[in-house]
């Protein structure tokens, strides 16, 4: 048993205290820019340098190190793998000592910690029916001496595409009523066999992660990513990954290109790509919205479209009241585009959602709930979908909001969806939950945070138990593939999430809970709901929050535990340990450099290229075309700019496109069609270059690199 | 009389020697990157700093300085100008000493030199019927005590747009034969009344700049831009211009935006913009070319399209010979896109013009002269023009090549143009002349450089004298708006252009003449031809060479003397004096940052933003969409990326679009329609915001800033 595990048992309490201290310091520090956080490593730190050189001289554990080296020679430096379908290429191999300049003790400490972190994420993903890479699972099983079986793997369940003639809105095939009873318990939905079971407090036996376990795991992870040896080790591994890719690129770039040139029919243009992060309310570009407003006025000037101070008004009257005429409107007066004024000002950015600064127009054109039942908004979205269908190879995953402000929201939203038949084979729907309980509480719309959670999740579990009570909602949920958590991450609540935190029902103050608190409760509910839905053969939901766009590093930690994949992830730059863990678990990140450029980070400083080179799984997404993009094809604009600024190769671009399909809510059937039959396999075996246009050399490089890093941990932990 | 003018007279010879030394050193230096050139100033130069502080302490000429200050107060610090149409805004005024930290002697020296430089460019522009800013002419007249008259102004003459029903290819209205005789004399076309006049060597009295005058003017300018005080003064002025714009922007950005918001109907999307620099052979994007090749094969597989080793082959046979099938082609195998492999490698870039690396396909699809008489190329261009017509607000100025290799080129090119009726109201044609005499000479296609010039310019002057000998050429020339000079500027010939240089007819070595040599002879011929064409009421040609993309700084000097406007201009960064002169004369620069990004300079290091802020007149252009762009709208892609990376405001973008129209070969009629009736006026009076969407505040800022800088020179030179 390693020193680390012993230590750990002794000091569970001590660690908790430490974690809380770190957490507090992180939340406090975030206003102080350019200061080294507790999670970061500085390259030219003199203390570190001295430590390093000491390690080189007195080797603490020569025997162990030698043993490790010989083991490495066996397992890491195997003859190069013989894939059937990968052309020869030049591999980068490191021969000799591999502990990368840390002492054996530090190496063991780090590997133990990383191993436990991996097992934590594996557990959370399984419980929520979310993805976890097969390669990692196999290595983890190997470490524990278990046999990995493909049957143990879980996969999110998505509704397959509708065939010609099938009606996406038909209610006949809805499953029958289970007659269960659903209740919120401590902020999480629970299902009971009947009312009796409720009284006895005996919910169904659906596994989920309770509050205390979550806190314990979180505290462990906080300590881990703030721990010196782990920081140093992961920092060095990441630097190595970067250099290794640069060498790989230098040696094999032309070979990869050759593969692509010899690949008939497929190029970047007809490789499938998914806009993995886009808000429905801003999914059209500014010019499109402008044209739509003008057209609607030409056709509907005399139609009653709005209620103004209780009085019904026509569109003409509404525009008269706003003292403007749609004919005069331009994209300038529309003023929905983010300019220099929005940089570092999320508040100003949010105001840009109001065309001409008038919230009435936002209501009329960009809301599902208004005097015309969201008809215009539905039409705009269907036009955007039409453009995607015309472009053939592009898909998008728009977010619609559920606020948790009242219990009716789901009914209204699904009513809108069904009424206007807002369906396209090129759109996969997501639900975004804004973290704005504090606003509702201040207006006394909800008594406590628990009610917000109830409003969000109870209707979903009820529709899962009995799809017939609300058929429109049940139909809508078929089309929903996941949940997102959204808001300005740079606002922070100052609340520290710990065992002493109030339970949701007790959270009745106006202050917002912390990011992590939100994340845990969303995750716990989704996981529980997914368990029941899978049992019933229904589609499940992925948890894909906004995370690491700004704010504290701990946000990224909460999502490492809970999210299938995240949007943004910029702050991974601030924690090498977390960045390395995101790499090891191939946790996908939907990046939006154009959005960042308008809000948080200049384009050329975006870590996208760095992440891509190191082997993190990234995709490109537009976030808000209305605010950020200029052309008629926002997703292509996003790719084109990234390609130009970062000098991406075609292989890079196609790899990003492939990532976007993998992480998306597209169904198994669609992924098979777009990526190839074996897409669930990892590495070159899972890639069909004829469909993805990603070079097999690249796939082999990625796969071997990941396996190498995982084997470092495995070899360290293996008992002799 | 100032010290400078005296000195100058004494040392004309001395200066020539100095200029030649500088020239030689500049040509030699260009391989040594990051070294400070003779034209540059370094911000942290200790000698300069010390000089500066000395100047502050012992003021050499207190009386003079005081007088200058009071004069400044009168003329520079007038009450703010009262334009009718400019909203109030906050102006940046400098009160007090204005000689910006140089001694009075240095100030006078610099102002005298700059003044003479301005008069040189004014002379060259007039002689070639090219544009020169009215504001500058007025100030120059003021300095000399002349009265400026609007009638003295020259403007290039362009063919007005064809009205509905008019035939752009009709030959009936061609002017009659003048029965003059044309001959080359020392590399420049000359026109004689008759054969007798030829014998007597008595050409018509058309003014042009002779070789020796050009060399003298050039030598003066070389000395000027290498002269310490001028470098320091202009460097400081440019720094001031930058800071001034930053302050202006900070104070007035919202006011400018307000103007635009209140400007009905017009926004960036429907502001006219011209792609001022694009090569016809690469004017389609890669996807377009791919689609076209596939389509042509579907329709024409059995058509004879090519001659292979003397044998006629069908398209199918050609592709069989190339061992490929168009059905399998992708943009990857097409391989025309510039990737990372082309950076700093112009040679590799040029190879990208061959689809699938096969020059046969370049011949078939991208040449005017081939077995199918350039039919495919004409069709592709007409498709590109169709896209521009659909986009409504976009225009382009494609370049077609005349090599000067043989006397038939014009006939063939204009035959192609007329046969396929390659005309669109959204295209303005330019002729590009590649600087590759050395290749033709090596193959013995031409006996000397003079023959190349003859092949290029003699047919043009002959068609000008008698449009009926070659009606197709005469029609084509109506559509041509200018000449471009193209090739890799970083190759340098090592030849120094001086009075001892061989005349073109004596230039029979294989070595290429220098850039400046090419430029002078192109300019002299164009100027001469323009003189005659204007007399005849024909359209004239602008000289718009590629310049300053790479290579020696002196390229930019040659074009300061001769070009209406240039493409690229990156190297202005290396010479503050030239950069300041480009600013003072508002010499337009068509910049292509995406092209630079693939070839010479990373996007984020592009000086575009800096130039724009300082007030240089820049436009955006695509150069080669086939090689650089990804989307269906290359010009919009170019604007979008610049807007995103440089965070341009809408006003910036519309100002750039307005610049592009101004510098283009669009006719007076079109410019009036696109920019407003008074577009020939400068400053806010010349801007119609309803058409351009450029804020009047911005126009006033630009105008007042230019006037202020010019007045500094004027006040310095004014004798009491």
HADDOCK unambig.tbl for C-alpha pairs under 7 A between the chains (distance, minus, plus):
assign (segid A and resid 260 and name CA) (segid B and resid 332 and name CA) 6.26 0.50 0.50
assign (segid A and resid 261 and name CA) (segid B and resid 332 and name CA) 4.93 0.50 0.50
assign (segid A and resid 261 and name CA) (segid B and resid 333 and name CA) 4.19 0.50 0.50
assign (segid A and resid 262 and name CA) (segid B and resid 333 and name CA) 6.77 0.50 0.50
assign (segid A and resid 264 and name CA) (segid B and resid 328 and name CA) 4.65 0.50 0.50
assign (segid A and resid 264 and name CA) (segid B and resid 329 and name CA) 6.15 0.50 0.50
assign (segid A and resid 264 and name CA) (segid B and resid 330 and name CA) 6.52 0.50 0.50
assign (segid A and resid 265 and name CA) (segid B and resid 328 and name CA) 5.14 0.50 0.50
assign (segid A and resid 265 and name CA) (segid B and resid 329 and name CA) 6.16 0.50 0.50
assign (segid A and resid 265 and name CA) (segid B and resid 330 and name CA) 5.66 0.50 0.50
assign (segid A and resid 266 and name CA) (segid B and resid 330 and name CA) 6.10 0.50 0.50
assign (segid A and resid 267 and name CA) (segid B and resid 330 and name CA) 5.61 0.50 0.50
assign (segid A and resid 267 and name CA) (segid B and resid 331 and name CA) 5.98 0.50 0.50
assign (segid A and resid 267 and name CA) (segid B and resid 332 and name CA) 6.07 0.50 0.50
assign (segid A and resid 328 and name CA) (segid B and resid 264 and name CA) 4.62 0.50 0.50
assign (segid A and resid 328 and name CA) (segid B and resid 265 and name CA) 5.11 0.50 0.50
assign (segid A and resid 329 and name CA) (segid B and resid 264 and name CA) 6.13 0.50 0.50
assign (segid A and resid 329 and name CA) (segid B and resid 265 and name CA) 6.14 0.50 0.50
assign (segid A and resid 330 and name CA) (segid B and resid 264 and name CA) 6.52 0.50 0.50
assign (segid A and resid 330 and name CA) (segid B and resid 265 and name CA) 5.65 0.50 0.50
assign (segid A and resid 330 and name CA) (segid B and resid 266 and name CA) 6.08 0.50 0.50
assign (segid A and resid 330 and name CA) (segid B and resid 267 and name CA) 5.60 0.50 0.50
assign (segid A and resid 331 and name CA) (segid B and resid 267 and name CA) 5.99 0.50 0.50
assign (segid A and resid 332 and name CA) (segid B and resid 260 and name CA) 6.25 0.50 0.50
assign (segid A and resid 332 and name CA) (segid B and resid 261 and name CA) 4.93 0.50 0.50
assign (segid A and resid 332 and name CA) (segid B and resid 267 and name CA) 6.09 0.50 0.50
assign (segid A and resid 333 and name CA) (segid B and resid 261 and name CA) 4.17 0.50 0.50
assign (segid A and resid 333 and name CA) (segid B and resid 262 and name CA) 6.75 0.50 0.50
assign (segid A and resid 339 and name CA) (segid B and resid 649 and name CA) 6.88 0.50 0.50
assign (segid A and resid 340 and name CA) (segid B and resid 647 and name CA) 6.46 0.50 0.50
assign (segid A and resid 603 and name CA) (segid B and resid 645 and name CA) 6.37 0.50 0.50
assign (segid A and resid 630 and name CA) (segid B and resid 640 and name CA) 5.91 0.50 0.50
assign (segid A and resid 631 and name CA) (segid B and resid 636 and name CA) 6.83 0.50 0.50
assign (segid A and resid 636 and name CA) (segid B and resid 631 and name CA) 6.83 0.50 0.50
assign (segid A and resid 640 and name CA) (segid B and resid 630 and name CA) 5.92 0.50 0.50
assign (segid A and resid 641 and name CA) (segid B and resid 641 and name CA) 6.20 0.50 0.50
assign (segid A and resid 645 and name CA) (segid B and resid 603 and name CA) 6.37 0.50 0.50
assign (segid A and resid 647 and name CA) (segid B and resid 340 and name CA) 6.44 0.50 0.50
assign (segid A and resid 649 and name CA) (segid B and resid 339 and name CA) 6.88 0.50 0.50
